[in-house]
């Protein structure tokens, strides 16, 4: 008799997943490079932008949907400050 078909199938899937993982990793790296997000500093800026947008959105949601005006304004202002801090961080301060 030949090789166990289940074992042969598992080897085929394992080889395919390794190939897929290598292709996906290269594609993801290429996409991040083309968008300009490549260094650890840029990734931190991206995360700060997402955090600021989420805070601003959560503040608006608290204010308009849940009626928690004071808490919504405070959280929204924190989000606005985080987003405004991104301007000098991304462009730098030039004289």
Backbone bond lengths (Angstrom), bond angles and torsions (degrees), N, CA, C in turn:
res aa  C-N    CA-C-N  psi(-1)  N-CA   C-N-CA  omega(-1)  CA-C   N-CA-C  phi
1 X - - - 1.446 - - 1.530 108.69 -
2 X 1.280 113.89 162.85 1.458 119.47 -177.02 1.519 111.77 -90.72
3 X 1.292 113.45 -161.56 1.460 120.92 -179.72 1.531 109.78 -73.23
4 X 1.289 115.66 150.68 1.456 121.73 179.00 1.535 108.93 -59.97
5 X 1.348 119.57 123.61 1.472 120.89 -177.62 1.528 112.62 -63.55
6 X 1.327 116.67 -32.02 1.468 118.94 178.50 1.525 110.46 -66.39
7 X 1.319 116.83 -43.92 1.464 121.06 178.99 1.524 110.15 -64.80
8 X 1.329 116.77 -40.78 1.465 121.17 179.01 1.532 110.60 -63.41
9 X 1.334 116.16 -41.15 1.464 120.40 178.21 1.520 112.40 -65.35
10 X 1.336 116.54 -39.88 1.466 120.11 179.01 1.532 110.91 -65.67
11 X 1.348 116.73 -39.35 1.460 119.60 177.01 1.526 110.93 -63.74
12 X 1.320 116.43 -39.04 1.465 120.81 178.70 1.530 110.61 -63.79
13 X 1.336 116.28 -44.83 1.467 119.78 179.71 1.520 111.27 -65.73
14 X 1.329 117.07 -40.57 1.457 120.96 179.98 1.528 110.64 -63.10
15 X 1.315 117.46 -43.78 1.467 121.19 179.28 1.527 110.16 -64.90
16 X 1.321 117.32 -39.82 1.458 120.93 178.60 1.517 112.09 -66.29
17 X 1.346 117.17 -38.22 1.458 119.27 -179.11 1.523 110.91 -69.62
18 X 1.327 118.21 -36.02 1.464 120.12 176.96 1.527 110.63 -64.33
19 X 1.322 116.14 -41.60 1.464 120.55 178.62 1.531 110.41 -65.34
20 X 1.333 116.41 -43.07 1.462 120.68 179.01 1.529 110.42 -63.48
21 X 1.334 117.04 -42.42 1.453 121.21 -179.24 1.523 110.55 -61.75
22 X 1.318 117.51 -41.61 1.469 120.95 178.87 1.522 110.78 -65.43
23 X 1.330 117.46 -42.41 1.463 120.45 179.45 1.525 111.15 -67.37
24 X 1.332 117.21 -40.66 1.468 120.73 -179.21 1.520 110.27 -66.04
25 X 1.327 117.17 -42.99 1.453 120.69 -179.69 1.527 110.25 -61.62
26 X 1.331 117.04 -42.41 1.460 120.11 179.11 1.523 110.92 -66.19
27 X 1.339 117.19 -40.23 1.467 120.31 179.89 1.518 110.96 -66.99
28 X 1.323 117.50 -41.54 1.464 120.39 179.76 1.518 110.60 -65.70
29 X 1.317 117.10 -41.06 1.458 120.83 178.39 1.527 110.70 -64.22
30 X 1.328 117.02 -41.52 1.458 121.55 179.70 1.533 110.35 -65.16
31 X 1.335 117.48 -40.41 1.458 121.18 179.65 1.518 110.82 -64.45
32 X 1.334 117.05 -45.47 1.459 119.77 178.75 1.526 110.94 -63.67
33 X 1.312 117.55 -36.71 1.460 120.51 179.70 1.534 110.82 -68.01
34 X 1.330 117.25 -41.34 1.466 120.49 -178.79 1.524 111.85 -68.00
35 X 1.336 117.45 -30.82 1.457 119.64 178.52 1.520 112.09 -82.97
36 X 1.317 117.34 -5.84 1.458 120.44 178.46 1.506 113.56 89.78
37 X 1.314 117.95 7.14 1.460 121.51 179.27 1.520 106.75 -101.09
38 X 1.324 116.41 94.37 1.455 116.78 -175.68 1.518 112.77 -130.80
39 X 1.294 119.21 -35.19 1.458 120.28 -177.08 1.508 112.07 -92.69
40 X 1.321 117.02 166.91 1.464 119.62 179.16 1.525 112.20 -65.05
41 X 1.342 117.29 -30.61 1.469 119.63 177.63 1.517 112.05 -66.06
42 X 1.325 116.35 -40.37 1.459 120.02 179.22 1.520 111.54 -68.35
43 X 1.311 116.51 -35.57 1.465 119.07 178.20 1.523 110.05 -67.65
44 X 1.330 117.32 -37.27 1.473 119.89 176.00 1.525 111.00 -65.55
45 X 1.334 117.15 -38.41 1.465 120.10 176.24 1.522 110.91 -63.94
46 X 1.315 116.45 -40.40 1.461 120.69 177.95 1.528 110.51 -62.38
47 X 1.325 116.06 -43.92 1.468 119.44 179.84 1.531 111.09 -66.43
48 X 1.330 117.62 -36.63 1.467 120.64 177.15 1.521 110.51 -65.55
49 X 1.333 117.32 -38.80 1.463 120.59 177.50 1.513 112.19 -64.51
50 X 1.314 116.01 -42.23 1.470 119.65 178.23 1.524 110.16 -65.48
51 X 1.334 116.99 -42.19 1.470 120.43 178.83 1.524 110.88 -61.93
52 X 1.341 116.81 -44.58 1.464 119.78 179.62 1.515 112.21 -62.67
53 X 1.337 116.87 -41.86 1.462 120.32 179.17 1.526 111.15 -65.94
54 X 1.329 116.79 -39.41 1.466 119.60 178.19 1.523 111.71 -66.35
55 X 1.330 116.48 -40.30 1.461 119.27 178.31 1.527 111.20 -65.16
56 X 1.323 116.49 -42.71 1.466 120.01 178.27 1.523 110.50 -62.42
57 X 1.323 116.44 -44.08 1.466 120.20 178.99 1.519 112.39 -65.72
58 X 1.320 116.51 -39.73 1.468 119.47 178.65 1.522 110.45 -65.73
59 X 1.328 116.53 -38.56 1.462 119.62 177.60 1.522 111.95 -63.98
60 X 1.334 116.92 -42.34 1.472 119.98 177.31 1.521 110.55 -64.32
61 X 1.320 116.08 -40.05 1.460 120.36 -179.20 1.531 110.71 -64.92
62 X 1.320 116.30 -43.93 1.464 119.58 178.75 1.522 110.88 -62.66
63 X 1.329 116.36 -38.62 1.456 120.02 -177.79 1.519 112.27 -71.03
64 X 1.324 116.70 -48.22 1.467 119.79 -171.62 1.518 113.97 -88.36
65 X 1.323 118.16 -34.65 1.457 120.00 -173.27 1.522 111.53 -93.88
66 X 1.336 115.56 -46.87 1.459 118.93 -172.60 1.521 113.55 -96.87
67 X 1.312 118.25 -5.74 1.461 121.36 175.91 1.518 114.06 71.59
68 X 1.290 118.70 19.92 1.472 121.84 177.42 1.530 107.71 -97.88
69 X 1.322 114.46 78.40 1.451 121.48 -170.70 1.527 112.82 -61.34
70 X 1.328 118.06 -49.36 1.466 120.71 -175.35 1.525 111.77 -63.64
71 X 1.325 116.78 -48.73 1.455 121.15 -179.17 1.527 110.81 -65.26
72 X 1.315 117.04 -39.71 1.456 121.17 179.32 1.513 112.61 -63.81
73 X 1.315 116.90 -41.01 1.467 120.63 179.41 1.522 110.47 -66.14
74 X 1.327 117.10 -42.94 1.467 120.24 -179.52 1.525 110.68 -63.61
75 X 1.323 117.85 -47.64 1.463 121.06 -179.14 1.529 110.56 -66.02
76 X 1.333 117.15 -39.50 1.456 120.54 177.60 1.518 112.30 -63.62
77 X 1.321 117.51 -41.05 1.462 120.63 178.32 1.526 111.72 -66.40
78 X 1.327 117.02 -36.74 1.467 119.70 175.56 1.530 109.48 -62.35
79 X 1.321 116.86 -42.09 1.463 120.42 177.29 1.517 112.42 -62.45
80 X 1.332 116.78 -41.03 1.468 120.79 178.27 1.523 110.37 -64.07
81 X 1.325 117.57 -41.36 1.466 120.93 179.41 1.527 110.45 -63.90
82 X 1.343 116.84 -42.41 1.471 119.81 178.23 1.524 110.01 -62.08
83 X 1.317 118.06 -42.68 1.460 120.66 179.50 1.525 111.72 -67.65
84 X 1.320 117.60 -37.15 1.465 120.24 178.26 1.526 111.63 -69.34
85 X 1.332 117.38 -29.57 1.463 120.14 177.44 1.522 111.53 -67.55
86 X 1.319 117.39 -21.59 1.460 120.11 179.91 1.520 112.57 -69.67
87 X 1.326 117.62 -25.85 1.473 120.20 -177.56 1.527 111.08 -62.00
88 X 1.340 119.41 -55.49 1.469 116.91 178.66 1.530 112.80 -70.42
89 X 1.326 118.00 -26.02 1.461 119.22 179.67 1.523 112.11 -70.11
90 X 1.326 116.87 -36.02 1.469 118.98 -178.16 1.525 111.83 -83.99
91 X 1.296 118.14 -38.45 1.469 121.47 -177.11 1.521 112.82 -94.01
92 X 1.292 116.23 -25.18 1.455 119.86 -174.45 1.514 109.55 83.38
93 X 1.287 115.71 163.87 1.471 120.73 179.55 1.521 107.57 -102.78
94 X 1.345 116.36 115.28 1.457 121.60 -177.65 1.523 108.74 -112.02
95 X 1.317 114.75 142.65 1.471 118.97 177.83 1.500 111.19 -84.82
